Amino acid sequence: MANAHSQRRFLSAWRGTSTLAAVASSVLAVAVLAGCSSGSASGSSPAGSASAGQGADVTAAKAVIAPFLGQPSTFPVTEPLSKPWAAGKKFAFLQCSTPVCGQVAKSFTAAIQALGAEATVVNAGATAQTAQAAASSLLALKPDAVILSGADPVLYGGGLKALADGGAKVVSIQINKDVTPYGISFNYSDPTSASRTESCWPTG
């Protein structure tokens, strides 16, 4: 029953912009945690020694993670579904080349599969050539939604617009530009989370 209740709440977010915010928020939270934990877990030296030498602020990382530990936030959508989610929904994640994107991809896959939907992760790489090839590869899949993060949508050329024109809801995370020309229907942007991630991410 608990799983069914969680599914109803998640699926209610699928309709319109609400789902885009819900999915993007979840993925961004994983990105923040992955970025901070990556900085604090490097090496075997005590906190504040080797990590500090690499440019990571362990104390700041712990402060960012603390609110997420054992304190789940209220789910943002509570409106019940008017009807069950149709079987065969397909979600795709365009994975950028950073380690954070890899962690997000794993969480994305687990969450979507838990809801009984199909999750596809495509490696978009770090160049325009690989990004456009990745987007093109999803056209045949005809996904219901496509999520991307960590890369400027210009790298995908007309690939994202083609997916949107094909009926997919295209969602981006933390892209600081007008994403509308690329076919993206929603861009989750939280300057606070971005700055907190940067404050604990190793720069050296």
Short mmCIF file of the C-alpha atoms (twelve columns), coordinates in Angstrom:
data_MODEL
# 
_entry.id   MODEL 
# 
loop_
_atom_site.group_PDB 
_atom_site.id 
_atom_site.type_symbol 
_atom_site.label_atom_id 
_atom_site.label_alt_id 
_atom_site.label_comp_id 
_atom_site.label_asym_id 
_atom_site.label_seq_id 
_atom_site.Cartn_x 
_atom_site.Cartn_y 
_atom_site.Cartn_z 
_atom_site.pdbx_PDB_model_num 
ATOM 1   C CA . MET A 1   0.000  0.000  0.000   1 
ATOM 2   C CA . ALA A 2   2.828  2.399  0.842   1 
ATOM 3   C CA . ASN A 3   4.388  1.847  -2.577  1 
ATOM 4   C CA . ALA A 4   1.018  2.321  -4.288  1 
ATOM 5   C CA . HIS A 5   0.452  5.555  -2.366  1 
ATOM 6   C CA . SER A 6   3.922  6.826  -3.328  1 
ATOM 7   C CA . GLN A 7   3.251  5.907  -6.926  1 
ATOM 8   C CA . ARG A 8   -0.047 7.809  -6.959  1 
ATOM 9   C CA . ARG A 9   1.647  10.903 -5.625  1 
ATOM 10  C CA . PHE A 10  4.516  10.652 -8.107  1 
ATOM 11  C CA . LEU A 11  2.270  9.933  -11.038 1 
ATOM 12  C CA . SER A 12  0.060  12.890 -10.245 1 
ATOM 13  C CA . ALA A 13  3.126  15.004 -10.952 1 
ATOM 14  C CA . TRP A 14  3.372  13.581 -14.463 1 
ATOM 15  C CA . ARG A 15  0.653  15.869 -15.765 1 
ATOM 16  C CA . GLY A 16  2.007  19.227 -16.899 1 
ATOM 17  C CA . THR A 17  4.749  21.263 -15.301 1 
ATOM 18  C CA . SER A 18  4.308  19.768 -11.815 1 
ATOM 19  C CA . THR A 19  6.016  16.531 -12.751 1 
ATOM 20  C CA . LEU A 20  8.921  18.359 -14.312 1 
ATOM 21  C CA . ALA A 21  9.586  20.221 -11.089 1 
ATOM 22  C CA . ALA A 22  9.241  17.063 -9.004  1 
ATOM 23  C CA . VAL A 23  11.613 14.966 -11.110 1 
ATOM 24  C CA . ALA A 24  14.102 17.786 -11.518 1 
ATOM 25  C CA . SER A 25  14.091 18.505 -7.779  1 
ATOM 26  C CA . SER A 26  14.842 14.867 -6.996  1 
ATOM 27  C CA . VAL A 27  17.678 14.664 -9.477  1 
ATOM 28  C CA . LEU A 28  19.193 17.942 -8.295  1 
ATOM 29  C CA . ALA A 29  19.175 16.750 -4.690  1 
ATOM 30  C CA . VAL A 30  21.169 13.695 -5.748  1 
ATOM 31  C CA . ALA A 31  23.600 15.916 -7.626  1 
ATOM 32  C CA . VAL A 32  24.196 18.084 -4.555  1 
ATOM 33  C CA . LEU A 33  24.811 15.068 -2.357  1 
ATOM 34  C CA . ALA A 34  27.042 13.363 -4.902  1 
ATOM 35  C CA . GLY A 35  29.150 16.466 -5.374  1 
ATOM 36  C CA . CYS A 36  29.662 17.045 -1.690  1 
ATOM 37  C CA . SER A 37  30.213 13.443 -0.665  1 
ATOM 38  C CA . SER A 38  32.719 13.064 -3.483  1 
ATOM 39  C CA . GLY A 39  34.821 15.828 -2.005  1 
ATOM 40  C CA . SER A 40  34.680 14.479 1.555   1 
ATOM 41  C CA . ALA A 41  35.335 10.850 0.671   1 
ATOM 42  C CA . SER A 42  38.552 11.298 -1.284  1 
ATOM 43  C CA . GLY A 43  41.609 9.690  0.228   1 
ATOM 44  C CA . SER A 44  41.979 8.019  3.608   1 
ATOM 45  C CA . SER A 45  43.320 10.980 5.564   1 
ATOM 46  C CA . PRO A 46  41.304 12.571 8.385   1 
ATOM 47  C CA . ALA A 47  38.748 15.199 7.457   1 
ATOM 48  C CA . GLY A 48  40.285 18.596 6.855   1 
ATOM 49  C CA . SER A 49  43.772 17.356 5.920   1 
ATOM 50  C CA . ALA A 50  44.085 15.655 2.524   1 
ATOM 51  C CA . SER A 51  40.655 16.789 1.422   1 
ATOM 52  C CA . ALA A 52  41.422 20.375 2.280   1 
ATOM 53  C CA . GLY A 53  44.566 20.113 0.194   1 
ATOM 54  C CA . GLN A 54  42.435 19.155 -2.789  1 
ATOM 55  C CA . GLY A 55  40.258 22.233 -2.415  1 
ATOM 56  C CA . ALA A 56  37.299 20.548 -0.705  1 
ATOM 57  C CA . ASP A 57  35.701 22.104 2.358   1 
ATOM 58  C CA . VAL A 58  34.616 19.046 4.366   1 
ATOM 59  C CA . THR A 59  32.803 21.124 6.959   1 
ATOM 60  C CA . ALA A 60  30.786 22.878 4.262   1 
ATOM 61  C CA . ALA A 61  30.040 19.538 2.634   1 
ATOM 62  C CA . LYS A 62  28.680 18.095 5.878   1 
ATOM 63  C CA . ALA A 63  26.549 21.200 6.392   1 
ATOM 64  C CA . VAL A 64  25.017 20.790 2.937   1 
ATOM 65  C CA . ILE A 65  24.292 17.087 3.423   1 
ATOM 66  C CA . ALA A 66  22.884 17.391 6.959   1 
ATOM 67  C CA . PRO A 67  19.365 18.585 5.999   1 
ATOM 68  C CA . PHE A 68  18.949 15.596 3.698   1 
ATOM 69  C CA . LEU A 69  19.904 12.912 6.223   1 
ATOM 70  C CA . GLY A 70  16.933 11.253 7.906   1 
ATOM 71  C CA . GLN A 71  14.664 14.207 7.172   1 
ATOM 72  C CA . PRO A 72  12.658 13.541 4.000   1 
ATOM 73  C CA . SER A 73  10.905 16.624 2.737   1 
ATOM 74  C CA . THR A 74  7.200  16.781 1.986   1 
ATOM 75  C CA . PHE A 75  6.343  15.539 -1.489  1 
ATOM 76  C CA . PRO A 76  5.412  18.639 -3.541  1 
ATOM 77  C CA . VAL A 77  2.395  17.117 -5.316  1 
ATOM 78  C CA . THR A 78  -0.544 15.600 -3.446  1 
ATOM 79  C CA . GLU A 79  -3.341 15.846 -6.010  1 
ATOM 80  C CA . PRO A 80  -4.645 12.322 -6.723  1 
ATOM 81  C CA . LEU A 81  -4.657 10.882 -10.220 1 
ATOM 82  C CA . SER A 82  -7.941 10.974 -12.092 1 
ATOM 83  C CA . LYS A 83  -7.017 7.589  -13.573 1 
ATOM 84  C CA . PRO A 84  -4.126 5.099  -13.274 1 
ATOM 85  C CA . TRP A 85  -0.917 5.741  -15.151 1 
ATOM 86  C CA . ALA A 86  -0.985 3.876  -18.459 1 
ATOM 87  C CA . ALA A 87  1.455  1.001  -18.786 1 
ATOM 88  C CA . GLY A 88  4.511  1.382  -20.983 1 
ATOM 89  C CA . LYS A 89  5.671  4.864  -19.974 1 
ATOM 90  C CA . LYS A 90  9.245  5.544  -21.059 1 
ATOM 91  C CA . PHE A 91  11.736 7.905  -19.412 1 
ATOM 92  C CA . ALA A 92  15.187 8.726  -20.788 1 
ATOM 93  C CA . PHE A 93  18.176 10.406 -19.184 1 
ATOM 94  C CA . LEU A 94  20.907 12.014 -21.278 1 
ATOM 95  C CA . GLN A 95  23.977 11.426 -19.117 1 
ATOM 96  C CA . CYS A 96  26.776 13.957 -19.319 1 
ATOM 97  C CA . SER A 97  30.432 12.995 -18.860 1 
ATOM 98  C CA . THR A 98  30.876 14.018 -15.197 1 
ATOM 99  C CA . PRO A 99  30.867 11.605 -12.220 1 
ATOM 100 C CA . VAL A 100 27.869 13.461 -10.768 1 
ATOM 101 C CA . CYS A 101 25.806 12.677 -13.871 1 
ATOM 102 C CA . GLY A 102 26.735 9.033  -13.436 1 
ATOM 103 C CA . GLN A 103 25.368 9.032  -9.888  1 
ATOM 104 C CA . VAL A 104 22.215 10.827 -10.996 1 
ATOM 105 C CA . ALA A 105 21.709 8.239  -13.743 1 
ATOM 106 C CA . LYS A 106 21.783 5.393  -11.207 1 
ATOM 107 C CA . SER A 107 19.233 7.083  -8.952  1 
ATOM 108 C CA . PHE A 108 17.075 7.992  -11.942 1 
ATOM 109 C CA . THR A 109 17.024 4.386  -13.138 1 
ATOM 110 C CA . ALA A 110 16.142 2.974  -9.725  1 
ATOM 111 C CA . ALA A 111 13.308 5.464  -9.182  1 
ATOM 112 C CA . ILE A 112 11.711 4.990  -12.588 1 
ATOM 113 C CA . GLN A 113 11.927 1.201  -12.454 1 
ATOM 114 C CA . ALA A 114 10.374 1.207  -8.979  1 
ATOM 115 C CA . LEU A 115 7.336  2.871  -10.531 1 
ATOM 116 C CA . GLY A 116 7.031  0.185  -13.167 1 
ATOM 117 C CA . ALA A 117 8.166  2.382  -16.054 1 
ATOM 118 C CA . GLU A 118 10.992 1.928  -18.515 1 
ATOM 119 C CA . ALA A 119 14.219 3.820  -17.801 1 
ATOM 120 C CA . THR A 120 16.818 4.396  -20.481 1 
ATOM 121 C CA . VAL A 121 20.180 6.074  -19.876 1 
ATOM 122 C CA . VAL A 122 22.177 7.263  -22.869 1 
ATOM 123 C CA . ASN A 123 25.751 8.495  -22.586 1 
ATOM 124 C CA . ALA A 124 25.767 11.961 -24.123 1 
ATOM 125 C CA . GLY A 125 29.506 12.448 -23.616 1 
ATOM 126 C CA . ALA A 126 31.105 15.878 -23.551 1 
ATOM 127 C CA . THR A 127 31.099 16.980 -27.180 1 
ATOM 128 C CA . ALA A 128 28.494 18.208 -29.640 1 
ATOM 129 C CA . GLN A 129 29.035 15.101 -31.758 1 
ATOM 130 C CA . THR A 130 28.358 12.639 -28.920 1 
ATOM 131 C CA . ALA A 131 25.484 14.694 -27.498 1 
ATOM 132 C CA . GLN A 132 23.679 14.925 -30.831 1 
ATOM 133 C CA . ALA A 133 24.195 11.213 -31.490 1 
ATOM 134 C CA . ALA A 134 22.719 10.436 -28.073 1 
ATOM 135 C CA . ALA A 135 19.634 12.566 -28.667 1 
ATOM 136 C CA . SER A 136 19.141 11.084 -32.123 1 
ATOM 137 C CA . SER A 137 19.318 7.567  -30.711 1 
ATOM 138 C CA . LEU A 138 16.255 8.301  -28.556 1 
ATOM 139 C CA . LEU A 139 14.014 9.255  -31.472 1 
ATOM 140 C CA . ALA A 140 13.199 5.616  -32.246 1 
ATOM 141 C CA . LEU A 141 12.423 4.948  -28.572 1 
ATOM 142 C CA . LYS A 142 9.742  7.672  -28.530 1 
ATOM 143 C CA . PRO A 143 10.152 8.437  -24.804 1 
ATOM 144 C CA . ASP A 144 7.436  10.172 -22.807 1 
ATOM 145 C CA . ALA A 145 10.041 12.309 -21.027 1 
ATOM 146 C CA . VAL A 146 13.711 13.168 -21.463 1 
ATOM 147 C CA . ILE A 147 15.864 14.656 -18.701 1 
ATOM 148 C CA . LEU A 148 19.278 16.244 -19.138 1 
ATOM 149 C CA . SER A 149 21.697 17.976 -16.821 1 
ATOM 150 C CA . GLY A 150 25.266 19.179 -16.731 1 
ATOM 151 C CA . ALA A 151 25.514 20.306 -20.353 1 
ATOM 152 C CA . ASP A 152 24.576 23.312 -22.441 1 
ATOM 153 C CA . PRO A 153 21.623 22.305 -24.634 1 
ATOM 154 C CA . VAL A 154 23.332 23.911 -27.620 1 
ATOM 155 C CA . LEU A 155 25.527 20.793 -27.756 1 
ATOM 156 C CA . TYR A 156 22.496 18.754 -28.791 1 
ATOM 157 C CA . GLY A 157 21.875 20.854 -31.880 1 
ATOM 158 C CA . GLY A 158 18.288 20.246 -32.985 1 
ATOM 159 C CA . GLY A 159 18.136 16.896 -31.192 1 
ATOM 160 C CA . LEU A 160 16.169 18.043 -28.162 1 
ATOM 161 C CA . LYS A 161 13.681 19.969 -30.286 1 
ATOM 162 C CA . ALA A 162 13.169 16.869 -32.428 1 
ATOM 163 C CA . LEU A 163 12.382 14.842 -29.307 1 
ATOM 164 C CA . ALA A 164 9.941  17.493 -28.103 1 
ATOM 165 C CA . ASP A 165 8.279  17.648 -31.510 1 
ATOM 166 C CA . GLY A 166 7.929  13.883 -31.275 1 
ATOM 167 C CA . GLY A 167 5.855  14.212 -28.120 1 
ATOM 168 C CA . ALA A 168 8.450  13.942 -25.336 1 
ATOM 169 C CA . LYS A 169 8.500  16.336 -22.390 1 
ATOM 170 C CA . VAL A 170 12.110 17.558 -22.276 1 
ATOM 171 C CA . VAL A 171 13.359 18.698 -18.866 1 
ATOM 172 C CA . SER A 172 16.673 20.344 -18.013 1 
ATOM 173 C CA . ILE A 173 18.385 20.959 -14.689 1 
ATOM 174 C CA . GLN A 174 20.418 24.016 -13.705 1 
ATOM 175 C CA . ILE A 175 20.897 25.555 -17.133 1 
ATOM 176 C CA . ASN A 176 21.414 29.296 -16.836 1 
ATOM 177 C CA . LYS A 177 19.994 30.415 -20.156 1 
ATOM 178 C CA . ASP A 178 16.735 30.529 -22.072 1 
ATOM 179 C CA . VAL A 179 16.072 26.876 -22.885 1 
ATOM 180 C CA . THR A 180 12.833 27.370 -24.837 1 
ATOM 181 C CA . PRO A 181 14.480 27.451 -28.303 1 
ATOM 182 C CA . TYR A 182 15.829 23.943 -27.691 1 
ATOM 183 C CA . GLY A 183 12.439 22.337 -27.126 1 
ATOM 184 C CA . ILE A 184 12.858 22.179 -23.350 1 
ATOM 185 C CA . SER A 185 9.517  22.671 -21.616 1 
ATOM 186 C CA . PHE A 186 10.862 23.106 -18.090 1 
ATOM 187 C CA . ASN A 187 14.218 24.048 -16.585 1 
ATOM 188 C CA . TYR A 188 14.754 23.493 -12.873 1 
ATOM 189 C CA . SER A 189 17.107 26.189 -11.622 1 
ATOM 190 C CA . ASP A 190 17.945 26.623 -7.951  1 
ATOM 191 C CA . PRO A 191 20.795 29.144 -7.490  1 
ATOM 192 C CA . THR A 192 21.005 28.272 -3.795  1 
ATOM 193 C CA . SER A 193 21.612 24.592 -4.453  1 
ATOM 194 C CA . ALA A 194 24.072 25.406 -7.211  1 
ATOM 195 C CA . SER A 195 26.115 27.694 -4.987  1 
ATOM 196 C CA . ARG A 196 26.083 25.167 -2.158  1 
ATOM 197 C CA . THR A 197 27.321 22.456 -4.517  1 
ATOM 198 C CA . GLU A 198 30.133 24.685 -5.753  1 
ATOM 199 C CA . SER A 199 31.126 25.571 -2.184  1 
ATOM 200 C CA . CYS A 200 32.037 21.959 -1.374  1 
ATOM 201 C CA . TRP A 201 33.140 20.654 -4.764  1 
ATOM 202 C CA . PRO A 202 36.934 20.142 -5.127  1 
ATOM 203 C CA . THR A 203 38.386 22.735 -7.443  1 
ATOM 204 C CA . GLY A 204 42.032 21.790 -7.248  1 
# 
